[in-house]
Amino acid sequence: MVKPPVMASHLHGHGGNGGTGHPSDTPPRRHHGGMESQMIRPGHLTAHQTAQLLGIELATVRQLVRRGQLARSGGSPRQPWYAVQDVAALDAERRTRNAA
């Protein structure tokens, strides 16, 4: 089996040593957030996008699902998607409730 060639971009600039060999030169880059699906259907949001738009934590998105206030509309159990219409309706409901 032939291995694909290694791209130079994967070898440089992603480590924690800035290319000098000393680990304290450049701090390592950290991954922020979960593994997002890059092939999401139009009209849908990831859990992270939903949390950001609603101004809540990711754990709160999971609580909304458990309470039946937000339904998953695709994705997988580990990477659920939510319909933009559902998120917008929930956002409007929350804003109305908070304004009253």
DSSP file (Angstrom, degrees, kcal/mol; ACC not computed):
  #  RESIDUE AA STRUCTURE BP1 BP2  ACC     N-H-->O    O-->H-N    N-H-->O    O-->H-N    TCO  KAPPA ALPHA  PHI   PSI    X-CA   Y-CA   Z-CA
    1    1 A M              0   0    0      0, 0.0     2,-0.5     0, 0.0     0, 0.0   0.000 360.0 360.0 360.0 135.3    0.0    0.0    0.0
    2    2 A V        -     0   0    0      1,-0.0     0, 0.0     0, 0.0     0, 0.0  -0.751 360.0-136.6 -91.3 129.7    1.3    3.4   -0.9
    3    3 A K        -     0   0    0     -2,-0.5     3,-0.1     1,-0.1    -1,-0.0  -0.632  24.2-111.4 -83.8 142.2    1.2    6.1    1.8
    4    4 A P        -     0   0    0      0, 0.0    -1,-0.1     0, 0.0     2,-0.0  -0.394  42.9 -94.6 -68.6 151.7    0.1    9.6    0.8
    5    5 A P        -     0   0    0      0, 0.0     2,-0.4     0, 0.0     0, 0.0  -0.342  37.5-113.9 -67.0 148.0    2.8   12.2    0.9
    6    6 A V        -     0   0    0     -3,-0.1     2,-0.2     1,-0.0     5,-0.0  -0.704  29.8-127.1 -83.0 128.7    3.1   14.3    4.0
    7    7 A M    >   -     0   0    0     -2,-0.4     3,-1.4     1,-0.1     4,-0.5  -0.557   9.1-132.1 -78.2 140.0    2.2   17.9    3.4
    8    8 A A  G >> S+     0   0    0      1,-0.3     3,-1.3    -2,-0.2     4,-1.3   0.804 104.0  66.6 -61.5 -30.4    4.8   20.5    4.6
    9    9 A S  G 34 S+     0   0    0      1,-0.3    -1,-0.3     2,-0.2     5,-0.0   0.769  97.0  55.6 -64.6 -23.6    2.1   22.5    6.3
   10   10 A H  G <4 S+     0   0    0     -3,-1.4    -1,-0.3     1,-0.2    -2,-0.2   0.660 108.2  48.8 -79.9 -15.4    1.6   19.7    8.7
   11   11 A L  T <4 S+     0   0    0     -3,-1.3     2,-0.4    -4,-0.5    -2,-0.2   0.728 107.8  53.2 -95.8 -24.0    5.3   19.7    9.6
   12   12 A H  S  < S+     0   0    0     -4,-1.3    -1,-0.1     1,-0.1     0, 0.0  -0.899 105.7   9.4-121.1 142.1    5.9   23.4   10.3
   13   13 A G  S    S+     0   0    0     -2,-0.4    -1,-0.1     1,-0.1    -3,-0.1   0.445 102.6  83.7  81.9   0.9    4.2   26.0   12.6
   14   14 A H  S    S+     0   0    0     -4,-0.1    15,-0.4    -3,-0.1    -2,-0.1   0.508  72.0  84.3-112.9  -6.7    2.0   23.6   14.5
   15   15 A G  S    S-     0   0    0     -4,-0.1    14,-0.2    13,-0.1     3,-0.2  -0.060  82.9-112.6 -85.0-170.6    4.4   22.4   17.2
   16   16 A G  S    S+     0   0    0     12,-0.1    10,-0.8     1,-0.1     9,-0.1   0.232  99.4  66.4-109.2  14.3    5.3   24.0   20.5
   17   17 A N  S > >S-     0   0    0      8,-0.2     3,-1.7     7,-0.1     5,-0.6   0.423  90.0-127.4-120.4   3.8    8.9   24.9   19.8
   18   18 A G  T 3 5 -     0   0    0      1,-0.3    -2,-0.0    -3,-0.2    -6,-0.0   0.629  66.0 -70.9  63.5  12.4    8.8   27.6   17.1
   19   19 A G  T 3 5S+     0   0    0      7,-0.1    -1,-0.3     3,-0.0    -3,-0.0   0.421 120.0  96.3  88.1  -2.4   11.3   25.6   15.0
   20   20 A T  T < 5S-     0   0    0     -3,-1.7    -2,-0.1     2,-0.2    -1,-0.0   0.612  93.2-117.3 -95.9 -12.8   14.3   26.2   17.3
   21   21 A G  T   5S+     0   0    0     -4,-0.4    -3,-0.1     1,-0.3    -5,-0.0   0.322  80.7 114.2  95.2  -9.7   14.1   23.0   19.2
   22   22 A H    > < -     0   0    0     -5,-0.6     3,-1.7     1,-0.1     4,-0.4  -0.868  59.6-148.1-100.1 121.2   13.5   24.6   22.5
   23   23 A P  T 3  S+     0   0    0      0, 0.0     3,-0.3     0, 0.0    -1,-0.1   0.685  92.1  59.2 -64.4 -18.5   10.0   23.9   23.9
   24   24 A S  T 3  S+     0   0    0      1,-0.2    -7,-0.1    -7,-0.1    -6,-0.0   0.493  82.3  84.4 -90.7  -0.5    9.6   27.3   25.7
   25   25 A D  S <  S+     0   0    0     -3,-1.7    -1,-0.2     1,-0.2    -8,-0.2   0.932 105.1  10.6 -65.5 -46.2   10.0   29.4   22.5
   26   26 A T  S    S-     0   0    0    -10,-0.8    -1,-0.2    -4,-0.4    -8,-0.1  -0.998  81.2-121.1-136.6 130.0    6.3   29.2   21.4
   27   27 A P        -     0   0    0      0, 0.0    -9,-0.1     0, 0.0   -10,-0.1  -0.401  40.5-100.4 -68.0 148.5    3.4   27.8   23.4
   28   28 A P        -     0   0    0      0, 0.0     2,-0.3     0, 0.0   -12,-0.1  -0.357  38.0-108.7 -66.2 149.2    1.6   24.9   21.8
   29   29 A R        -     0   0    0    -15,-0.4     2,-0.3   -14,-0.2   -13,-0.0  -0.633  33.7-143.6 -79.2 134.8   -1.6   25.8   20.0
   30   30 A R        -     0   0    0     -2,-0.3     2,-0.5    -3,-0.0    -1,-0.0  -0.744  10.3-123.8-100.2 146.7   -4.7   24.5   21.9
   31   31 A H        -     0   0    0     -2,-0.3     2,-0.5     2,-0.0    -1,-0.0  -0.787  27.1-155.5 -87.0 126.6   -7.8   23.1   20.3
   32   32 A H        +     0   0    0     -2,-0.5     2,-0.0     2,-0.1     0, 0.0  -0.893  53.0   1.0-107.3 131.8  -10.9   25.1   21.4
   33   33 A G  S    S-     0   0    0     -2,-0.5     3,-0.0     2,-0.1     2,-0.0  -0.175  92.5 -57.9  87.8 176.5  -14.3   23.5   21.3
   34   34 A G        -     0   0    0      1,-0.1     2,-0.9    -2,-0.0    -2,-0.1  -0.170  67.1 -72.6 -86.8-178.1  -15.4   20.0   20.2
   35   35 A M        -     0   0    0     -2,-0.0     2,-0.3     1,-0.0    -1,-0.1  -0.689  55.9-155.0 -79.3 110.4  -15.0   18.2   17.0
   36   36 A E        -     0   0    0     -2,-0.9     2,-0.3    10,-0.1    43,-0.0  -0.645  17.3-115.3 -89.8 141.9  -17.4   20.0   14.7
   37   37 A S        -     0   0    0     -2,-0.3     3,-0.4     1,-0.1     9,-0.1  -0.605  20.0-162.5 -72.3 132.3  -18.9   18.3   11.7
   38   38 A Q  S    S+     0   0    0     -2,-0.3    -1,-0.1     1,-0.2     2,-0.1   0.503  83.3  62.1 -93.7  -4.6  -17.7   20.1    8.6
   39   39 A M  S    S+     0   0    0      2,-0.0     2,-0.2     0, 0.0    -1,-0.2  -0.390  71.7 157.1-115.6  53.4  -20.4   18.6    6.4
   40   40 A I        -     0   0    0     -3,-0.4     3,-0.1    -2,-0.1     4,-0.1  -0.568  45.4-109.4 -82.5 142.6  -23.4   20.0    8.2
   41   41 A R    >   -     0   0    0     -2,-0.2     3,-1.2     1,-0.1    -1,-0.1  -0.363  40.3 -96.4 -67.0 146.0  -26.7   20.3    6.2
   42   42 A P  T 3  S+     0   0    0      0, 0.0    -1,-0.1     0, 0.0     3,-0.1  -0.351 111.4  33.4 -59.5 143.6  -27.8   23.8    5.2
   43   43 A G  T 3  S+     0   0    0      1,-0.3    41,-2.6    -3,-0.1    42,-0.4   0.579 102.8  99.4  85.4  10.2  -30.4   25.2    7.7
   44   44 A H  E <   -A   83   0A   0     -3,-1.2     2,-0.3    39,-0.3    -1,-0.3  -0.904  54.4-153.6-129.1 157.4  -28.8   23.5   10.7
   45   45 A L  E     -A   82   0A   0     37,-2.7    37,-2.5    -2,-0.3     2,-0.1  -0.937  19.1-120.9-127.0 150.0  -26.4   24.4   13.5
   46   46 A T  E  >  -A   81   0A   0     -2,-0.3     4,-2.5    35,-0.2    35,-0.2  -0.338  37.0-103.1 -76.6 170.1  -23.9   22.4   15.5
   47   47 A A  H  > S+     0   0    0     33,-0.7     4,-2.5     1,-0.2     5,-0.2   0.883 123.9  51.1 -62.0 -38.7  -24.3   22.3   19.3
   48   48 A H  H  > S+     0   0    0      2,-0.2     4,-2.3     1,-0.2    -1,-0.2   0.911 110.9  47.0 -66.7 -42.5  -21.4   24.8   19.6
   49   49 A Q  H  > S+     0   0    0      2,-0.2     4,-2.6     1,-0.2    -2,-0.2   0.901 112.0  51.6 -64.9 -40.2  -23.0   27.2   17.2
   50   50 A T  H  X S+     0   0    0     -4,-2.5     4,-2.2     2,-0.2    -2,-0.2   0.931 110.3  48.0 -61.3 -46.8  -26.3   26.9   18.9
   51   51 A A  H  X>S+     0   0    0     -4,-2.5     5,-2.4     1,-0.2     4,-1.1   0.911 112.5  49.2 -61.2 -42.8  -24.8   27.6   22.3
   52   52 A Q  H  <5S+     0   0    0     -4,-2.3     3,-0.3     1,-0.2    -2,-0.2   0.918 111.9  47.6 -64.5 -43.7  -22.9   30.6   20.9
   53   53 A L  H  <5S+     0   0    0     -4,-2.6    -1,-0.2     1,-0.2    -2,-0.2   0.859 115.9  44.3 -66.9 -35.3  -26.1   32.1   19.3
   54   54 A L  H  <5S-     0   0    0     -4,-2.2    -1,-0.2    -5,-0.2    -2,-0.2   0.603 108.9-124.4 -84.1 -11.2  -28.1   31.6   22.4
   55   55 A G  T  <5S+     0   0    0     -4,-1.1     2,-0.3    -3,-0.3    -3,-0.2   0.860  70.8 116.7  71.0  35.8  -25.4   33.0   24.6
   56   56 A I      < -     0   0    0     -5,-2.4    -1,-0.3    -6,-0.2     2,-0.1  -0.775  69.1 -91.5-128.6 171.8  -25.3   29.8   26.8
   57   57 A E     >  -     0   0    0     -2,-0.3     4,-1.3     1,-0.1     3,-0.5  -0.438  35.7-113.7 -80.2 158.8  -22.9   27.1   27.7
   58   58 A L  H  > S+     0   0    0      1,-0.2     4,-1.8     2,-0.2     3,-0.2   0.872 117.8  58.0 -60.0 -38.6  -22.8   23.8   25.7
   59   59 A A  H  > S+     0   0    0      1,-0.2     4,-1.8     2,-0.2    -1,-0.2   0.842 101.8  55.5 -61.8 -32.9  -24.1   21.9   28.8
   60   60 A T  H  > S+     0   0    0     -3,-0.5     4,-2.4     2,-0.2    -1,-0.2   0.849 102.5  55.5 -69.7 -34.0  -27.1   24.2   28.8
   61   61 A V  H  X S+     0   0    0     -4,-1.3     4,-1.8    -3,-0.2    -2,-0.2   0.935 108.0  49.3 -60.8 -45.1  -27.9   23.1   25.2
   62   62 A R  H  X S+     0   0    0     -4,-1.8     4,-2.3     1,-0.2    -2,-0.2   0.879 109.9  51.6 -61.8 -37.7  -27.8   19.5   26.4
   63   63 A Q  H  X S+     0   0    0     -4,-1.8     4,-2.4     2,-0.2     6,-0.2   0.898 106.4  53.7 -65.2 -40.5  -30.2   20.4   29.2
   64   64 A L  H  <>S+     0   0    0     -4,-2.4     5,-2.3     1,-0.2     6,-1.1   0.882 110.0  48.3 -61.2 -37.5  -32.6   22.1   26.8
   65   65 A V  H ><5S+     0   0    0     -4,-1.8     3,-1.2     4,-0.2    -2,-0.2   0.933 110.9  49.5 -67.2 -46.6  -32.7   18.9   24.8
   66   66 A R  H 3<5S+     0   0    0     -4,-2.3    -2,-0.2     1,-0.3    -1,-0.2   0.860 111.1  50.4 -60.8 -35.8  -33.3   16.7   27.9
   67   67 A R  T 3<5S-     0   0    0     -4,-2.4    -1,-0.3    -5,-0.1    -2,-0.2   0.519 115.3-116.2 -81.0  -5.5  -36.1   19.0   28.9
   68   68 A G  T < 5S+     0   0    0     -3,-1.2    -3,-0.2    -4,-0.4    -2,-0.1   0.624  84.6 117.2  82.2  12.9  -37.7   18.8   25.5
   69   69 A Q  S   <S+     0   0    0     -5,-2.3     2,-0.3     1,-0.2    -4,-0.2   0.634  79.7  30.3 -86.8 -14.7  -37.3   22.6   24.8
   70   70 A L  S    S-     0   0    0     -6,-1.1     2,-0.4    -7,-0.1    -2,-0.3  -0.985  74.6-151.8-145.4 131.2  -35.0   21.9   21.8
   71   71 A A        -     0   0    0     -2,-0.3    12,-0.5    -3,-0.1     2,-0.2  -0.842  18.7-121.3-107.9 140.7  -35.0   18.9   19.5
   72   72 A R        -     0   0    0     -2,-0.4    10,-0.2    10,-0.1     3,-0.1  -0.513  22.9-172.9 -70.5 144.7  -32.1   17.5   17.6
   73   73 A S        -     0   0    0      8,-2.7     2,-0.3     1,-0.2     9,-0.2   0.198  58.1 -34.7-127.3  16.5  -32.7   17.4   13.8
   74   74 A G  E    S+B   81   0A   0      7,-0.7     7,-2.0     2,-0.1    -1,-0.2  -0.983  84.8  86.0 160.3-166.2  -29.8   15.5   12.5
   75   75 A G  E    S-B   80   0A   0     -2,-0.3   -29,-0.0     5,-0.3    -3,-0.0  -0.551  81.0 -61.8  81.0-145.3  -26.1   14.7   13.0
   76   76 A S        -     0   0    0      3,-1.4     3,-0.2    -2,-0.2    -2,-0.1  -0.841  47.7 -95.5-133.3 169.7  -25.1   12.0   15.4
   77   77 A P  S    S+     0   0    0      0, 0.0    -1,-0.0     0, 0.0    -2,-0.0   0.856 128.0  39.9 -57.3 -33.8  -25.5   11.5   19.2
   78   78 A R  S    S+     0   0    0      1,-0.2    -3,-0.0    -3,-0.0     0, 0.0   0.718 128.6  31.0 -87.4 -21.8  -22.0   12.9   19.8
   79   79 A Q  S    S-     0   0    0     -3,-0.2    -3,-1.4   -43,-0.0    -1,-0.2  -0.584  83.5-178.5-134.8  71.2  -22.3   15.7   17.2
   80   80 A P  E     - B   0  75A   0      0, 0.0   -33,-0.7     0, 0.0     2,-0.3  -0.306  14.6-145.0 -74.2 156.2  -26.0   16.7   17.0
   81   81 A W  E     -AB  46  74A   0     -7,-2.0    -8,-2.7   -35,-0.2    -7,-0.7  -0.861   7.0-154.9-114.3 153.3  -27.4   19.3   14.7
   82   82 A Y  E     -A   45   0A   0    -37,-2.5   -37,-2.7    -2,-0.3     2,-0.2  -0.989  25.7-109.1-129.5 139.7  -30.3   21.7   15.5
   83   83 A A  E  >  -A   44   0A   0    -12,-0.5     4,-2.3    -2,-0.4   -39,-0.3  -0.449  20.7-133.9 -68.4 135.5  -32.6   23.3   12.9
   84   84 A V  H  > S+     0   0    0    -41,-2.6     4,-2.7     1,-0.2     5,-0.2   0.881 107.0  55.5 -56.4 -40.3  -32.0   27.1   12.6
   85   85 A Q  H  > S+     0   0    0    -42,-0.4     4,-2.3     1,-0.2    -1,-0.2   0.902 108.1  47.8 -60.8 -41.8  -35.7   27.7   12.8
   86   86 A D  H  > S+     0   0    0     -3,-0.2     4,-2.3     2,-0.2    -2,-0.2   0.908 113.2  47.3 -66.2 -41.8  -36.0   25.8   16.1
   87   87 A V  H  X S+     0   0    0     -4,-2.3     4,-2.5     2,-0.2    -2,-0.2   0.906 112.6  49.5 -66.7 -41.3  -33.0   27.7   17.6
   88   88 A A  H  X S+     0   0    0     -4,-2.7     4,-2.4    -5,-0.2    -2,-0.2   0.904 111.6  48.9 -64.5 -41.0  -34.4   31.1   16.4
   89   89 A A  H  X S+     0   0    0     -4,-2.3     4,-2.4     2,-0.2    -2,-0.2   0.910 112.4  48.1 -65.1 -41.8  -37.8   30.2   17.9
   90   90 A L  H  X S+     0   0    0     -4,-2.3     4,-2.5     2,-0.2    -2,-0.2   0.901 111.4  50.9 -64.7 -40.3  -36.2   29.3   21.2
   91   91 A D  H  X S+     0   0    0     -4,-2.5     4,-2.4     2,-0.2    -2,-0.2   0.922 111.0  47.8 -62.6 -44.6  -34.1   32.4   21.2
   92   92 A A  H  X S+     0   0    0     -4,-2.4     4,-2.4     2,-0.2    -2,-0.2   0.905 112.3  49.8 -63.3 -41.6  -37.2   34.6   20.6
   93   93 A E  H  X S+     0   0    0     -4,-2.4     4,-2.4     1,-0.2    -2,-0.2   0.913 111.8  47.7 -62.8 -43.4  -39.1   32.8   23.4
   94   94 A R  H  X S+     0   0    0     -4,-2.5     4,-2.2     2,-0.2    -2,-0.2   0.891 112.1  49.7 -66.3 -39.2  -36.2   33.3   25.8
   95   95 A R  H  X S+     0   0    0     -4,-2.4     4,-1.7     2,-0.2    -2,-0.2   0.907 111.8  48.4 -65.8 -41.4  -35.9   37.0   24.9
   96   96 A T  H  X S+     0   0    0     -4,-2.4     4,-1.2     1,-0.2    -2,-0.2   0.917 112.7  48.1 -64.2 -43.2  -39.7   37.5   25.4
   97   97 A R  H  < S+     0   0    0     -4,-2.4    -2,-0.2     1,-0.2    -1,-0.2   0.889 113.1  47.7 -64.9 -39.9  -39.6   35.7   28.7
   98   98 A N  H  < S+     0   0    0     -4,-2.2    -1,-0.2     1,-0.2    -2,-0.2   0.774 109.4  53.7 -73.1 -26.5  -36.6   37.7   29.9
   99   99 A A  H  <        0   0    0     -4,-1.7    -1,-0.2     1,-0.2    -2,-0.2   0.745 360.0 360.0 -78.9 -23.3  -38.1   41.0   28.8
  100  100 A A     <        0   0    0     -4,-1.2    -1,-0.2    -3,-0.2    -2,-0.2   0.483 360.0 360.0 -78.4 360.0  -41.3   40.4   30.8
